Amino acid sequence: MINQPQIFVIYETGQFGRTVCTVLTKDSEFKGDGHGVNNHKSNYKPPLENFHWDHEALALLEKTHDELKTFFSGIKDTTDYSVHNLASYKYAEIHYEKYFTRYLKVIMLPKRECLRSFAERLYEAHPPEHYWYMERIKNLNKVPDYFLKEMSIKEKYKVLTERFNRFLKIKDNLSEKDTIFFDPLDLFDHAKFQNLVDECTIRLGLESIVLPKTQIQMFLDKNKSFFDKHLNS
């Protein structure tokens, strides 16, 4: 068993998981990579490789107990605790209690009616990707940008909804003593964000962390404006 405290921040892409990880690792850099509203250039570093994407979660769920024990033994024990940036609800299905004595799952869970807006944010936060429907278009140069954008958002919304529904089927089976559910839009409220951080540090017996309000404000304002616009349109 691993005794070092672990925080598993579990979310779907575009739901501010890296931002929470940035704060919990006491970083104060909230920089994007040129694609608008993301935080991809923060100084957060994952303590374990191949432990982030959805397909990696699926692979881990297929591993045996001994294989997972070996996998988690690779966590770099260089600090008092580790924070993991896990961009798939499937990571909530792993039985961490078999490998760790002290841990928390922080699960970013938006309201269902906000999923479309998160799909729109996901489009803005990431470069356009290649989807199946593009293969059926002979000349993409003749297709209006707004059409490709709307198709991309539609596809993202479909995936987010499917993963949201899958997660709800297992949500009630998760232990309350090691799980925190948090609406990502509550990050725009400093008091609620600080309460989330406090709950993590108190429950794991860690030193308190003060929300870097000045450094994070521009990032939060930019994203709040985005959601205010899209949720009220």
Secondary structure as a PSIPRED ss2 file (coil, helix, strand):
# PSIPRED VFORMAT (PSIPRED V4.0)

   1 M C   1.000  0.000  0.000
   2 I E   0.000  0.000  1.000
   3 N C   1.000  0.000  0.000
   4 Q C   1.000  0.000  0.000
   5 P C   1.000  0.000  0.000
   6 Q E   0.000  0.000  1.000
   7 I E   0.000  0.000  1.000
   8 F E   0.000  0.000  1.000
   9 V E   0.000  0.000  1.000
  10 I E   0.000  0.000  1.000
  11 Y C   1.000  0.000  0.000
  12 E C   1.000  0.000  0.000
  13 T C   1.000  0.000  0.000
  14 G C   1.000  0.000  0.000
  15 Q C   1.000  0.000  0.000
  16 F C   1.000  0.000  0.000
  17 G H   0.000  1.000  0.000
  18 R H   0.000  1.000  0.000
  19 T H   0.000  1.000  0.000
  20 V H   0.000  1.000  0.000
  21 C H   0.000  1.000  0.000
  22 T H   0.000  1.000  0.000
  23 V H   0.000  1.000  0.000
  24 L H   0.000  1.000  0.000
  25 T C   1.000  0.000  0.000
  26 K C   1.000  0.000  0.000
  27 D C   1.000  0.000  0.000
  28 S C   1.000  0.000  0.000
  29 E C   1.000  0.000  0.000
  30 F C   1.000  0.000  0.000
  31 K C   1.000  0.000  0.000
  32 G C   1.000  0.000  0.000
  33 D C   1.000  0.000  0.000
  34 G C   1.000  0.000  0.000
  35 H C   1.000  0.000  0.000
  36 G C   1.000  0.000  0.000
  37 V C   1.000  0.000  0.000
  38 N C   1.000  0.000  0.000
  39 N C   1.000  0.000  0.000
  40 H C   1.000  0.000  0.000
  41 K C   1.000  0.000  0.000
  42 S C   1.000  0.000  0.000
  43 N C   1.000  0.000  0.000
  44 Y C   1.000  0.000  0.000
  45 K C   1.000  0.000  0.000
  46 P C   1.000  0.000  0.000
  47 P C   1.000  0.000  0.000
  48 L C   1.000  0.000  0.000
  49 E C   1.000  0.000  0.000
  50 N C   1.000  0.000  0.000
  51 F C   1.000  0.000  0.000
  52 H C   1.000  0.000  0.000
  53 W C   1.000  0.000  0.000
  54 D H   0.000  1.000  0.000
  55 H H   0.000  1.000  0.000
  56 E H   0.000  1.000  0.000
  57 A H   0.000  1.000  0.000
  58 L H   0.000  1.000  0.000
  59 A H   0.000  1.000  0.000
  60 L H   0.000  1.000  0.000
  61 L H   0.000  1.000  0.000
  62 E C   1.000  0.000  0.000
  63 K C   1.000  0.000  0.000
  64 T C   1.000  0.000  0.000
  65 H H   0.000  1.000  0.000
  66 D H   0.000  1.000  0.000
  67 E H   0.000  1.000  0.000
  68 L H   0.000  1.000  0.000
  69 K H   0.000  1.000  0.000
  70 T H   0.000  1.000  0.000
  71 F H   0.000  1.000  0.000
  72 F H   0.000  1.000  0.000
  73 S C   1.000  0.000  0.000
  74 G C   1.000  0.000  0.000
  75 I C   1.000  0.000  0.000
  76 K C   1.000  0.000  0.000
  77 D C   1.000  0.000  0.000
  78 T C   1.000  0.000  0.000
  79 T C   1.000  0.000  0.000
  80 D C   1.000  0.000  0.000
  81 Y C   1.000  0.000  0.000
  82 S E   0.000  0.000  1.000
  83 V E   0.000  0.000  1.000
  84 H E   0.000  0.000  1.000
  85 N E   0.000  0.000  1.000
  86 L E   0.000  0.000  1.000
  87 A C   1.000  0.000  0.000
  88 S C   1.000  0.000  0.000
  89 Y H   0.000  1.000  0.000
  90 K H   0.000  1.000  0.000
  91 Y H   0.000  1.000  0.000
  92 A H   0.000  1.000  0.000
  93 E H   0.000  1.000  0.000
  94 I C   1.000  0.000  0.000
  95 H C   1.000  0.000  0.000
  96 Y H   0.000  1.000  0.000
  97 E H   0.000  1.000  0.000
  98 K H   0.000  1.000  0.000
  99 Y C   1.000  0.000  0.000
 100 F E   0.000  0.000  1.000
 101 T C   1.000  0.000  0.000
 102 R C   1.000  0.000  0.000
 103 Y E   0.000  0.000  1.000
 104 L E   0.000  0.000  1.000
 105 K E   0.000  0.000  1.000
 106 V E   0.000  0.000  1.000
 107 I E   0.000  0.000  1.000
 108 M E   0.000  0.000  1.000
 109 L C   1.000  0.000  0.000
 110 P C   1.000  0.000  0.000
 111 K C   1.000  0.000  0.000
 112 R H   0.000  1.000  0.000
 113 E H   0.000  1.000  0.000
 114 C H   0.000  1.000  0.000
 115 L H   0.000  1.000  0.000
 116 R H   0.000  1.000  0.000
 117 S H   0.000  1.000  0.000
 118 F H   0.000  1.000  0.000
 119 A H   0.000  1.000  0.000
 120 E H   0.000  1.000  0.000
 121 R H   0.000  1.000  0.000
 122 L H   0.000  1.000  0.000
 123 Y H   0.000  1.000  0.000
 124 E H   0.000  1.000  0.000
 125 A H   0.000  1.000  0.000
 126 H C   1.000  0.000  0.000
 127 P C   1.000  0.000  0.000
 128 P C   1.000  0.000  0.000
 129 E C   1.000  0.000  0.000
 130 H C   1.000  0.000  0.000
 131 Y C   1.000  0.000  0.000
 132 W H   0.000  1.000  0.000
 133 Y H   0.000  1.000  0.000
 134 M H   0.000  1.000  0.000
 135 E H   0.000  1.000  0.000
 136 R H   0.000  1.000  0.000
 137 I C   1.000  0.000  0.000
 138 K C   1.000  0.000  0.000
 139 N C   1.000  0.000  0.000
 140 L H   0.000  1.000  0.000
 141 N H   0.000  1.000  0.000
 142 K H   0.000  1.000  0.000
 143 V C   1.000  0.000  0.000
 144 P C   1.000  0.000  0.000
 145 D H   0.000  1.000  0.000
 146 Y H   0.000  1.000  0.000
 147 F H   0.000  1.000  0.000
 148 L H   0.000  1.000  0.000
 149 K H   0.000  1.000  0.000
 150 E H   0.000  1.000  0.000
 151 M H   0.000  1.000  0.000
 152 S H   0.000  1.000  0.000
 153 I H   0.000  1.000  0.000
 154 K H   0.000  1.000  0.000
 155 E H   0.000  1.000  0.000
 156 K H   0.000  1.000  0.000
 157 Y H   0.000  1.000  0.000
 158 K H   0.000  1.000  0.000
 159 V H   0.000  1.000  0.000
 160 L H   0.000  1.000  0.000
 161 T H   0.000  1.000  0.000
 162 E H   0.000  1.000  0.000
 163 R H   0.000  1.000  0.000
 164 F H   0.000  1.000  0.000
 165 N H   0.000  1.000  0.000
 166 R H   0.000  1.000  0.000
 167 F H   0.000  1.000  0.000
 168 L H   0.000  1.000  0.000
 169 K H   0.000  1.000  0.000
 170 I H   0.000  1.000  0.000
 171 K H   0.000  1.000  0.000
 172 D C   1.000  0.000  0.000
 173 N C   1.000  0.000  0.000
 174 L C   1.000  0.000  0.000
 175 S C   1.000  0.000  0.000
 176 E H   0.000  1.000  0.000
 177 K H   0.000  1.000  0.000
 178 D H   0.000  1.000  0.000
 179 T E   0.000  0.000  1.000
 180 I E   0.000  0.000  1.000
 181 F E   0.000  0.000  1.000
 182 F E   0.000  0.000  1.000
 183 D C   1.000  0.000  0.000
 184 P H   0.000  1.000  0.000
 185 L H   0.000  1.000  0.000
 186 D H   0.000  1.000  0.000
 187 L H   0.000  1.000  0.000
 188 F H   0.000  1.000  0.000
 189 D C   1.000  0.000  0.000
 190 H H   0.000  1.000  0.000
 191 A H   0.000  1.000  0.000
 192 K H   0.000  1.000  0.000
 193 F H   0.000  1.000  0.000
 194 Q H   0.000  1.000  0.000
 195 N H   0.000  1.000  0.000
 196 L H   0.000  1.000  0.000
 197 V H   0.000  1.000  0.000
 198 D H   0.000  1.000  0.000
 199 E H   0.000  1.000  0.000
 200 C H   0.000  1.000  0.000
 201 T H   0.000  1.000  0.000
 202 I H   0.000  1.000  0.000
 203 R H   0.000  1.000  0.000
 204 L H   0.000  1.000  0.000
 205 G C   1.000  0.000  0.000
 206 L C   1.000  0.000  0.000
 207 E C   1.000  0.000  0.000
 208 S C   1.000  0.000  0.000
 209 I C   1.000  0.000  0.000
 210 V C   1.000  0.000  0.000
 211 L C   1.000  0.000  0.000
 212 P C   1.000  0.000  0.000
 213 K H   0.000  1.000  0.000
 214 T H   0.000  1.000  0.000
 215 Q H   0.000  1.000  0.000
 216 I H   0.000  1.000  0.000
 217 Q H   0.000  1.000  0.000
 218 M H   0.000  1.000  0.000
 219 F H   0.000  1.000  0.000
 220 L H   0.000  1.000  0.000
 221 D H   0.000  1.000  0.000
 222 K H   0.000  1.000  0.000
 223 N H   0.000  1.000  0.000
 224 K H   0.000  1.000  0.000
 225 S H   0.000  1.000  0.000
 226 F H   0.000  1.000  0.000
 227 F H   0.000  1.000  0.000
 228 D H   0.000  1.000  0.000
 229 K H   0.000  1.000  0.000
 230 H H   0.000  1.000  0.000
 231 L H   0.000  1.000  0.000
 232 N C   1.000  0.000  0.000
 233 S C   1.000  0.000  0.000
